């Protein structure tokens, strides 16, 4: 009888705490996960987002319920990067947390390159990096790249793995794949190629190394919140052992070529 009364009192206390609000002294560990499905109407869903390394919150429509609204998912800034190459491009932070860049050469002299290295090291073997982006216009020769680099490379030795979107004017579609580049950035061979992937130049890239495998993934969500699809994989240490990462974009020299883009998110959990 006494046990029954005690259990009833305990249940009543817990119910009251849930209804009135409870105080947590200490901390709460949330495992990082991909963005979950939307909650039912009248509820908000809080989670630790694996693509951003930050707290996420969704309402029943899928919109962010964090202060500042959906734009709070933008988290890229130039202070997190070091400029390596900036030719015929202008680049600047934008007010809602992204990085905007656009080509400035114009006409037949429109060729240009922008390359920025993350200030955070890439810890090969057990690391990941993700970038969300939005490109404006389908322009022949236009590309966007998430790269890994061996920071100790020299000369024409192996230097970069470039995970790219490249617009192919022949097929009028975006191709996706990886290239191997030497330390000077020159092409040194293909990794995997998936030229048939239909992509509109807006989405997210992720390179993830885990348990001896390096995965190349894309998402159609420019904030990289969900929908990751593995396009290719290889063993960690294939071609290079990376210590650096960053973003890289270029545009060809054809008449009238121009490019504009926004980096929406950058995540190195």
C-alpha positions as CSV (number, residue, x, y, z in Angstrom):
1,X,0.0,0.0,0.0
2,X,2.8,2.4,0.9
3,X,4.6,1.6,-2.3
4,X,1.5,2.3,-4.3
5,X,1.0,5.7,-2.6
6,X,4.7,6.6,-3.1
7,X,4.5,5.7,-6.8
8,X,1.3,7.8,-7.2
9,X,2.9,10.8,-5.5
10,X,6.0,10.5,-7.8
11,X,3.9,10.3,-10.9
12,X,1.9,13.3,-9.8
13,X,5.1,15.2,-9.1
14,X,6.6,14.4,-12.5
15,X,3.4,15.3,-14.3
16,X,3.3,18.7,-12.5
17,X,6.9,19.3,-13.4
18,X,6.2,18.7,-17.1
19,X,3.1,20.9,-17.1
20,X,4.7,23.7,-15.1
21,X,8.3,23.6,-16.4
22,X,11.3,21.9,-14.8
23,X,14.7,23.3,-14.0
24,X,17.7,21.4,-15.3
25,X,20.9,21.9,-13.2
26,X,23.9,20.8,-15.2
27,X,23.9,20.0,-18.9
28,X,22.1,18.0,-21.6
29,X,23.9,16.1,-24.3
30,X,22.1,15.8,-27.6
31,X,23.5,13.4,-30.2
32,X,24.1,15.1,-33.6
33,X,21.6,13.9,-36.3
34,X,20.5,14.8,-39.7
35,X,17.5,17.1,-39.7
36,X,14.4,15.1,-38.7
37,X,10.9,15.2,-40.2
38,X,8.7,18.1,-39.4
39,X,6.7,17.8,-36.1
40,X,2.9,17.8,-35.9
41,X,1.1,21.2,-35.8
42,X,1.4,22.9,-32.5
43,X,4.8,21.4,-31.7
44,X,8.4,22.6,-32.3
45,X,11.2,20.1,-32.8
46,X,14.7,20.8,-31.3
47,X,17.8,18.8,-32.4
48,X,21.6,19.0,-32.8
49,X,22.2,19.3,-36.5
50,X,25.1,17.2,-37.9
51,X,25.4,19.4,-41.0
52,X,26.0,22.7,-39.1
53,X,27.2,21.6,-35.7
54,X,24.6,23.8,-34.2
55,X,21.1,23.5,-32.6
56,X,18.3,23.3,-35.1
57,X,14.6,23.9,-34.6
58,X,11.7,23.2,-37.0
59,X,8.0,23.9,-36.9
60,X,5.3,21.8,-38.6
61,X,6.0,23.6,-41.9
62,X,9.7,22.9,-41.8
63,X,10.6,26.5,-41.2
64,X,13.3,27.4,-38.6
65,X,11.9,28.3,-35.2
66,X,15.1,29.8,-33.9
67,X,15.4,33.5,-33.3
68,X,15.9,35.3,-36.6
69,X,14.0,32.8,-38.7
70,X,15.3,30.7,-41.5
71,X,18.2,32.9,-42.3
72,X,19.7,32.0,-38.9
73,X,20.8,28.8,-40.7
74,X,23.3,30.8,-42.7
75,X,26.6,30.7,-40.8
76,X,29.5,31.4,-43.2
77,X,31.9,34.4,-42.8
78,X,35.2,35.5,-44.3
79,X,36.8,35.7,-40.8
80,X,36.8,31.8,-40.9
81,X,38.9,31.7,-44.0
82,X,42.3,32.8,-45.5
83,X,42.4,34.1,-49.0
84,X,44.6,32.1,-51.4
85,X,43.6,33.3,-54.8
86,X,41.3,36.2,-55.8
87,X,41.5,37.1,-59.6
88,X,38.7,39.0,-61.3
89,X,36.3,38.3,-58.4
90,X,34.9,40.5,-55.6
91,X,33.9,38.9,-52.3
92,X,32.2,40.2,-49.1
93,X,30.2,39.0,-46.1
94,X,26.5,39.5,-46.3
95,X,24.3,40.6,-43.5
96,X,22.4,37.4,-42.9
97,X,25.6,35.3,-42.3
98,X,26.7,34.2,-45.8
99,X,29.6,35.1,-48.2
100,X,28.8,36.6,-51.6
101,X,31.2,36.6,-54.5
102,X,30.9,37.5,-58.1
103,X,33.2,37.6,-61.2
104,X,34.3,41.1,-62.3
105,X,36.3,40.6,-65.4
106,X,33.5,40.6,-68.0
107,X,33.7,39.9,-71.7
108,X,36.5,38.0,-73.2
109,X,38.6,38.8,-70.2
110,X,36.1,37.2,-67.9
111,X,38.3,34.3,-66.6
112,X,38.7,34.4,-62.9
113,X,39.3,32.3,-59.8
114,X,38.5,32.6,-56.1
115,X,40.0,30.2,-53.6
116,X,39.7,30.5,-49.8
117,X,41.2,28.1,-47.2
118,X,39.4,27.4,-44.0
119,X,41.3,28.5,-40.9
120,X,40.3,25.2,-39.2
121,X,42.5,22.1,-39.9
122,X,41.0,19.0,-41.6
123,X,41.8,16.1,-39.3
124,X,42.2,13.3,-41.8
125,X,40.6,9.9,-41.0
126,X,37.8,11.1,-38.8
127,X,36.6,14.5,-40.0
128,X,33.9,16.1,-42.2
129,X,33.4,19.4,-43.9
130,X,30.1,20.7,-45.5
131,X,29.3,23.8,-47.5
132,X,26.0,25.1,-48.7
133,X,25.8,27.4,-51.7
134,X,23.6,29.1,-54.3
135,X,24.9,29.8,-57.8
136,X,23.2,32.3,-60.1
137,X,22.9,31.4,-63.8
138,X,24.0,28.4,-65.9
139,X,27.2,29.6,-67.5
140,X,29.6,27.4,-69.6
141,X,32.8,26.8,-67.7
142,X,31.4,27.9,-64.4
143,X,32.3,25.7,-61.4
144,X,32.1,25.5,-57.7
145,X,34.5,23.3,-55.7
146,X,34.8,22.0,-52.1
147,X,38.5,21.0,-51.8
148,X,40.8,18.9,-49.6
149,X,44.5,19.7,-49.7
150,X,47.7,18.2,-48.4
151,X,49.2,21.3,-46.8
152,X,52.8,19.8,-47.0
153,X,52.7,19.2,-50.8
154,X,55.3,20.8,-53.1
155,X,55.8,21.4,-56.8
156,X,53.8,19.2,-59.1
157,X,53.3,16.5,-56.4
158,X,49.8,15.4,-55.3
159,X,48.0,18.4,-53.7
160,X,44.3,18.7,-54.0
161,X,41.1,16.6,-54.2
162,X,38.4,18.9,-55.7
163,X,34.7,17.9,-55.3
164,X,33.0,19.9,-58.0
165,X,29.9,21.1,-59.7
166,X,30.7,22.1,-63.3
167,X,28.2,23.4,-65.9
168,X,28.5,21.5,-69.2
169,X,27.2,23.6,-72.1
170,X,27.2,20.5,-74.3
171,X,24.6,18.7,-72.2
172,X,23.1,21.9,-70.6
173,X,23.4,20.3,-67.2
174,X,25.5,20.3,-64.1
175,X,28.0,17.5,-63.7
176,X,29.3,16.3,-60.4
177,X,32.6,14.5,-59.6
178,X,36.1,14.7,-58.2
179,X,39.3,15.7,-59.8
180,X,42.9,15.2,-58.6
181,X,45.0,18.3,-58.8
182,X,48.7,18.8,-58.2
183,X,50.0,21.2,-55.6
184,X,49.9,24.1,-58.0
185,X,46.2,23.3,-58.7
186,X,46.7,21.8,-62.1
187,X,44.5,18.9,-63.2
188,X,46.2,15.5,-62.5
189,X,43.4,13.0,-63.3
190,X,39.8,12.1,-62.4
191,X,38.5,10.6,-59.3
192,X,34.9,9.6,-59.7
193,X,32.6,11.3,-62.2
194,X,28.8,11.5,-62.2
195,X,28.1,13.7,-65.1
196,X,24.5,12.6,-65.4
197,X,23.5,14.0,-62.0
198,X,20.9,16.7,-62.5
199,X,21.6,19.6,-60.2
200,X,20.5,23.3,-60.5
201,X,23.6,24.8,-58.9
202,X,22.0,25.2,-55.5
203,X,22.6,22.8,-52.8
204,X,25.3,21.5,-50.4
205,X,28.5,19.4,-50.6
206,X,29.9,17.2,-47.8
207,X,33.2,15.3,-47.6
208,X,33.2,12.9,-44.7
209,X,35.9,10.5,-43.5
210,X,34.9,7.7,-41.1
211,X,36.1,4.2,-40.4
212,X,38.7,4.1,-43.2
213,X,36.3,5.5,-45.9
214,X,36.0,8.9,-47.5
215,X,32.5,9.8,-48.7
216,X,31.4,12.4,-51.2
217,X,27.8,13.5,-50.6
218,X,25.4,16.1,-52.0
219,X,22.1,17.6,-50.8
220,X,19.6,19.7,-52.8
221,X,19.1,21.8,-49.6
222,X,21.4,24.8,-49.8
223,X,21.6,24.7,-46.0
224,X,22.5,21.0,-46.0
225,X,19.8,20.2,-43.4
226,X,18.7,16.9,-44.9
227,X,18.6,14.7,-48.0
228,X,22.3,13.7,-48.1
229,X,23.1,11.3,-51.0
230,X,26.4,9.5,-51.3
231,X,27.8,10.0,-54.9
232,X,31.1,8.2,-54.4
233,X,33.6,6.9,-51.9
234,X,37.2,5.8,-51.6
235,X,39.6,4.8,-48.8
236,X,40.9,7.6,-46.6
237,X,44.4,8.5,-47.7
238,X,43.5,7.9,-51.4
239,X,45.7,10.2,-53.5
240,X,46.5,12.6,-50.6
241,X,46.2,12.7,-46.8
242,X,44.4,16.0,-46.4
243,X,45.2,18.6,-43.7
244,X,43.4,21.6,-45.2
245,X,40.0,22.3,-46.8
246,X,38.3,25.3,-48.4
247,X,36.1,26.5,-51.3
248,X,37.2,27.3,-54.8
249,X,35.3,28.7,-57.8
250,X,36.2,29.7,-61.3
251,X,34.6,31.0,-64.5
252,X,35.7,30.6,-68.1
253,X,36.8,33.4,-70.5
254,X,34.0,33.1,-73.0
255,X,32.4,36.3,-74.1
256,X,29.7,37.5,-71.7
257,X,30.5,35.0,-68.9
258,X,29.7,36.1,-65.4
259,X,29.1,34.4,-62.1
260,X,27.5,35.2,-58.8
261,X,27.2,33.0,-55.8
262,X,26.6,32.9,-52.1
263,X,28.1,30.5,-49.6
264,X,25.2,29.9,-47.2
265,X,26.8,27.6,-44.6
266,X,30.2,26.2,-43.7
267,X,30.5,23.4,-41.1
268,X,33.5,21.5,-39.7
269,X,32.1,19.5,-36.7
